[in-house]
Amino acid sequence: MKFNERIKLVVITLALIIICLPLAFIITVFTNPFWLWIEKTFSVESVGHSGPAEWCYITVYLLLISASGLILLKFRNQKTIKK
């Protein structure tokens, strides 16, 4: 992998990490009924007086980062296979 390709990969990765932050917040807030269901079904504190708990935001963020990473790897592998 060339130096320019490494820099490009780092920039794309950082952009995905930054883009996923507000997206995770929005998804977590809109899935409030799901977090209420989790709380009622499993007796795990997931919704407080100000919205979903911190671990809910972290869970959604990690899922988004993982999905973004897998998609990035898939496109990167397809690109190298076509060369």
Buried (B, 14 or more C-beta within 10 A) or exposed (E): EEEEEEEEEEEBBEEBBEEBEEBBBEBBBEBBEBBEEBBEEEEEEBBEEEEBBEEBBEBBBEEBBEEBEEEBEEEEEEEEEEE
